[in-house]
Amino acid sequence: MIGKQTTKHRSIFTLADAEERARNFEDYWIFTQAHSGDLIEEDKDLTRKRALLQQFRNNPVQLSQPFPGAAFYRNYVELKDKAEALDRKTLLLTCIYKFARHEWVGITGAWKSTPSLGQAKHLTDKISRWHLAEEFCHVRFFHEMFMTFKLDKLEWVPLSPFMEKIYQIFPLFPEILMSPPAFVTELMGIVFYREVDAILDEVFADEPSARDRLRALLDEITVDEIAHVGQRRNYIGSLGVKLSKWMLPTLFRLFYADIPETRVLFDIEKMIKTGLEFDFNEIPERIIERAWIPSYCI
């Protein structure tokens, strides 16, 4: 990563009372509207995100060499070759797809179970709607990563019926049960994006324009994810913090076991350690200056 920031922040697990967390919901609501724009509910989209995506599409990247997509198409839904046998570009792109696919399935289920903006009774209902719309925008940004390499035959394929059912049921849990694992999944996201960013220079050394485009798209996702980590942390008190720390190693291992590319590309135990110690201090300044962080972590 480039442009490391110098400001010091507290751990994401820093305790805060209910009153301070309530103030932070108000603050986050102001931030997310200004940051992402107005909600286009029928499209699961946001005005500023839509305009930004169009800017990327209006300025396509020229590759130095055509990307050979055969191995990607053979492995992107299910890894059929040995991970170690794939070239690093293909391996990273299939890994990113599998991660984004889980996100796509999860937010699709959550969108159906959260109140629409017209039905929202509480501030947190409105926040949830914006949050999910941002996640749909992330899937579009991920898709644009693949379009950078002209992988236009890619499809977003549903998960197994069992996994689909889990993602559909999860948002229906009471908030007290849902919040700790939901917070951990946001931490999982930001740790994953950090690890991807850290190897972009190596993997795409011979395609600097494509590398820069991937990083620009990943930055847009990461800025949101930093804010989402803080927003989801806002839902949990002291007991939730303890539960989150307790379940984080297991959830990380279970999730990444479903993405076999990660065992070749990354160190999962190191990612778990990063999640447990997360405090924003290793996030580059270019990200932090645009993101939202809870007051009790500043």
C-alpha positions as CSV (number, residue, x, y, z in Angstrom):
1,M,0.0,0.0,0.0
2,I,1.1,3.6,-0.7
3,G,0.5,6.8,1.3
4,K,0.4,5.4,4.8
5,Q,-1.3,7.8,7.2
6,T,0.2,9.2,10.3
7,T,-2.8,9.9,12.5
8,K,-3.3,7.4,15.3
9,H,-6.6,5.7,15.9
10,R,-8.1,3.4,18.6
11,S,-9.1,-0.2,18.1
12,I,-12.4,-0.9,16.4
13,F,-13.2,-2.9,19.5
14,T,-13.0,0.2,21.7
15,L,-16.0,0.3,24.0
16,A,-18.6,3.1,23.7
17,D,-21.9,3.6,25.6
18,A,-25.3,3.6,23.9
19,E,-25.5,7.4,23.9
20,E,-22.3,7.9,22.0
21,R,-23.2,5.1,19.6
22,A,-26.5,6.9,18.9
23,R,-24.7,10.1,18.1
24,N,-22.5,8.2,15.7
25,F,-25.5,6.8,13.8
26,E,-26.6,10.4,13.2
27,D,-23.1,11.3,12.1
28,Y,-22.8,8.3,9.8
29,W,-26.2,9.1,8.2
30,I,-25.0,12.6,7.3
31,F,-21.8,11.1,5.9
32,T,-23.3,8.3,3.8
33,Q,-25.8,10.6,2.0
34,A,-23.1,13.1,1.2
35,H,-20.6,10.4,0.2
36,S,-22.8,8.2,-2.0
37,G,-25.6,10.4,-3.1
38,D,-29.4,9.8,-3.4
39,L,-30.9,6.4,-3.3
40,I,-32.3,5.0,-6.6
41,E,-34.2,2.3,-4.8
42,E,-35.7,0.5,-7.9
43,D,-32.1,0.0,-9.2
44,K,-30.4,-0.7,-5.8
45,D,-28.1,2.2,-6.8
46,L,-26.9,5.6,-5.6
47,T,-26.5,8.7,-7.7
48,R,-22.8,9.5,-6.9
49,K,-21.8,5.9,-7.2
50,R,-23.6,5.5,-10.6
51,A,-21.8,8.6,-11.9
52,L,-18.4,7.4,-10.7
53,L,-18.9,4.0,-12.4
54,Q,-19.8,5.7,-15.6
55,Q,-16.6,7.7,-15.4
56,F,-14.6,4.5,-15.2
57,R,-16.6,3.0,-18.2
58,N,-16.0,6.1,-20.2
59,N,-12.3,5.7,-19.8
60,P,-11.4,2.1,-20.5
61,V,-7.9,0.8,-19.8
62,Q,-5.7,-0.4,-22.7
63,L,-3.9,-3.6,-21.8
64,S,-0.3,-4.2,-22.9
65,Q,-1.2,-7.7,-23.9
66,P,-4.7,-9.4,-24.4
67,F,-5.6,-11.3,-21.2
68,P,-5.9,-15.1,-21.9
69,G,-9.2,-15.8,-20.3
70,A,-9.6,-19.5,-20.8
71,A,-8.2,-20.5,-17.3
72,F,-10.3,-17.8,-15.7
73,Y,-13.5,-19.0,-17.2
74,R,-12.7,-22.6,-16.3
75,N,-12.1,-21.7,-12.6
76,Y,-13.9,-18.5,-11.7
77,V,-17.1,-20.2,-10.4
78,E,-15.5,-23.4,-9.1
79,L,-11.8,-24.0,-8.9
80,K,-11.2,-27.0,-11.2
81,D,-7.4,-26.7,-11.7
82,K,-4.8,-26.8,-9.0
83,A,-4.5,-23.3,-7.5
84,E,-0.8,-23.6,-7.5
85,A,-0.8,-24.3,-11.3
86,L,-2.7,-21.1,-12.2
87,D,-0.8,-17.9,-13.1
88,R,-1.1,-15.2,-10.4
89,K,-3.3,-12.8,-12.4
90,T,-5.9,-15.5,-13.0
91,L,-5.6,-16.8,-9.5
92,L,-6.3,-13.3,-8.0
93,L,-9.1,-12.5,-10.4
94,T,-10.9,-15.8,-9.6
95,C,-10.4,-15.2,-5.9
96,I,-11.9,-11.7,-6.2
97,Y,-14.9,-13.1,-8.1
98,K,-15.6,-15.7,-5.4
99,F,-15.4,-13.1,-2.6
100,A,-17.6,-10.7,-4.5
101,R,-20.1,-13.5,-5.3
102,H,-20.6,-14.2,-1.6
103,E,-21.2,-10.5,-1.1
104,W,-23.7,-10.3,-4.0
105,V,-25.7,-13.3,-2.7
106,G,-25.7,-11.9,0.9
107,I,-26.9,-8.5,0.0
108,T,-29.5,-9.8,-2.3
109,G,-31.1,-11.7,0.6
110,A,-30.7,-8.8,3.0
111,W,-32.3,-6.3,0.5
112,K,-35.5,-8.4,0.4
113,S,-35.8,-8.4,4.2
114,T,-35.1,-4.8,5.0
115,P,-37.7,-2.1,5.0
116,S,-37.8,0.1,1.9
117,L,-37.1,3.8,2.3
118,G,-40.9,4.5,2.4
119,Q,-41.4,1.9,5.1
120,A,-38.4,2.9,7.2
121,K,-39.5,3.8,10.7
122,H,-36.1,4.3,12.3
123,L,-32.8,6.0,11.3
124,T,-31.1,2.6,11.3
125,D,-33.6,1.3,8.7
126,K,-32.6,4.2,6.4
127,I,-28.9,3.5,7.1
128,S,-29.4,-0.2,6.2
129,R,-31.0,0.7,2.9
130,W,-28.1,3.0,1.9
131,H,-25.5,0.5,3.2
132,L,-27.0,-2.3,1.0
133,A,-27.2,-0.1,-2.0
134,E,-23.5,0.7,-1.5
135,E,-22.8,-3.0,-1.4
136,F,-24.6,-3.5,-4.7
137,C,-22.5,-0.7,-6.1
138,H,-19.4,-2.7,-4.9
139,V,-20.5,-5.6,-7.0
140,R,-20.7,-3.3,-10.0
141,F,-17.2,-2.0,-9.3
142,F,-16.0,-5.6,-9.0
143,H,-17.6,-6.4,-12.3
144,E,-15.8,-3.4,-13.8
145,M,-12.5,-5.0,-12.6
146,F,-13.2,-8.0,-14.8
147,M,-14.2,-5.8,-17.7
148,T,-10.8,-4.2,-17.5
149,F,-9.5,-7.6,-18.7
150,K,-12.3,-8.0,-21.3
151,L,-13.8,-10.9,-19.3
152,D,-17.2,-10.0,-20.7
153,K,-18.6,-13.6,-20.6
154,L,-18.5,-13.6,-16.8
155,E,-21.9,-14.2,-15.1
156,W,-22.9,-13.8,-11.4
157,V,-23.8,-17.4,-10.5
158,P,-25.9,-18.2,-7.4
159,L,-24.3,-20.2,-4.6
160,S,-25.6,-23.6,-3.5
161,P,-29.3,-23.8,-2.3
162,F,-28.0,-24.4,1.2
163,M,-25.8,-21.3,1.2
164,E,-28.5,-19.2,-0.5
165,K,-30.9,-20.2,2.3
166,I,-28.4,-19.2,5.0
167,Y,-27.9,-15.8,3.5
168,Q,-31.7,-15.3,3.2
169,I,-32.4,-16.3,6.9
170,F,-29.5,-14.4,8.5
171,P,-31.0,-10.9,8.1
172,L,-34.2,-12.1,9.8
173,F,-32.4,-12.8,13.1
174,P,-32.9,-10.3,16.0
175,E,-30.4,-7.5,15.9
176,I,-28.7,-8.7,19.1
177,L,-27.9,-12.0,17.4
178,M,-27.2,-10.6,14.0
179,S,-25.0,-7.7,14.8
180,P,-21.7,-9.4,16.0
181,P,-21.4,-11.7,13.0
182,A,-22.4,-8.9,10.7
183,F,-19.7,-6.7,12.2
184,V,-17.2,-9.6,11.7
185,T,-18.1,-9.9,8.0
186,E,-17.4,-6.2,7.5
187,L,-14.0,-6.7,9.2
188,M,-13.4,-9.7,6.9
189,G,-14.1,-7.4,3.9
190,I,-11.6,-4.7,4.9
191,V,-8.9,-7.2,5.7
192,F,-9.4,-8.9,2.4
193,Y,-9.2,-5.6,0.5
194,R,-6.0,-4.7,2.3
195,E,-4.5,-8.0,1.3
196,V,-5.5,-7.7,-2.3
197,D,-4.1,-4.1,-2.5
198,A,-0.8,-5.3,-1.0
199,I,-0.1,-7.7,-3.9
200,L,-1.5,-5.7,-6.9
201,D,2.0,-4.2,-7.7
202,E,3.5,-7.7,-7.8
203,V,0.8,-9.5,-9.7
204,F,0.2,-6.8,-12.3
205,A,3.7,-5.4,-12.6
206,D,3.6,-5.9,-16.4
207,E,0.2,-4.2,-16.7
208,P,0.6,-0.9,-14.8
209,S,-2.5,0.7,-16.4
210,A,-4.7,-2.2,-15.4
211,R,-3.1,-2.3,-12.0
212,D,-3.9,1.3,-11.4
213,R,-7.5,0.8,-12.5
214,L,-8.0,-2.1,-10.2
215,R,-6.5,-0.1,-7.3
216,A,-8.8,2.8,-8.1
217,L,-11.9,0.6,-8.1
218,L,-10.7,-1.2,-5.0
219,D,-10.2,2.1,-3.2
220,E,-13.8,3.1,-3.9
221,I,-14.9,-0.1,-2.3
222,T,-12.5,0.2,0.6
223,V,-13.6,3.7,1.5
224,D,-17.1,2.4,1.9
225,E,-16.0,-0.7,3.8
226,I,-14.0,1.4,6.3
227,A,-17.3,3.3,7.0
228,H,-19.3,0.1,7.1
229,V,-16.9,-1.5,9.7
230,G,-17.5,1.6,11.9
231,Q,-21.2,1.6,11.2
232,R,-21.7,-2.1,12.1
233,R,-19.5,-1.7,15.2
234,N,-22.0,0.9,16.3
235,Y,-24.7,-1.7,16.8
236,I,-22.9,-3.7,19.5
237,G,-22.1,-3.0,23.1
238,S,-19.6,-4.6,25.4
239,L,-21.1,-8.1,25.2
240,G,-21.2,-7.9,21.4
241,V,-17.6,-6.9,21.3
242,K,-16.6,-10.0,23.3
243,L,-18.7,-12.2,21.0
244,S,-17.3,-10.7,17.9
245,K,-13.7,-11.3,19.1
246,W,-14.6,-14.8,20.0
247,M,-16.3,-15.8,16.7
248,L,-13.9,-13.9,14.4
249,P,-11.2,-16.6,13.9
250,T,-13.8,-19.3,13.2
251,L,-15.8,-17.2,10.8
252,F,-12.7,-16.1,8.9
253,R,-11.5,-19.8,8.6
254,L,-14.9,-21.1,7.5
255,F,-15.4,-18.3,4.9
256,Y,-12.0,-18.6,3.3
257,A,-12.2,-22.4,3.2
258,D,-14.8,-21.8,0.5
259,I,-12.3,-19.8,-1.6
260,P,-9.4,-22.2,-2.1
261,E,-7.4,-19.5,-3.9
262,T,-6.8,-17.7,-0.6
263,R,-4.6,-20.4,0.8
264,V,-2.1,-19.8,-2.0
265,L,-2.4,-16.0,-2.2
266,F,-2.7,-15.0,1.5
267,D,-1.9,-16.0,5.0
268,I,-5.3,-16.6,6.7
269,E,-3.9,-16.7,10.2
270,K,-2.2,-13.4,9.6
271,M,-5.6,-12.0,8.3
272,I,-7.3,-13.2,11.5
273,K,-4.6,-11.4,13.6
274,T,-5.2,-8.3,11.5
275,G,-8.9,-8.5,12.1
276,L,-8.5,-8.9,15.9
277,E,-6.1,-6.0,16.0
278,F,-7.8,-3.7,13.5
279,D,-7.5,0.0,14.4
280,F,-7.4,1.9,11.1
281,N,-3.7,2.8,11.6
282,E,-2.4,0.8,8.6
283,I,-5.0,2.2,6.2
284,P,-3.4,4.6,3.7
285,E,-4.1,8.3,4.0
286,R,-5.7,8.3,0.6
287,I,-8.5,6.1,2.0
288,I,-8.8,7.5,5.6
289,E,-9.2,11.1,4.4
290,R,-12.4,10.1,2.5
291,A,-13.8,7.6,5.0
292,W,-15.9,7.7,8.1
293,I,-14.7,6.4,11.5
294,P,-16.6,6.2,14.8
295,S,-15.8,9.0,17.2
296,Y,-14.8,6.6,19.9
297,C,-12.0,5.2,17.6
298,I,-10.5,8.7,16.9
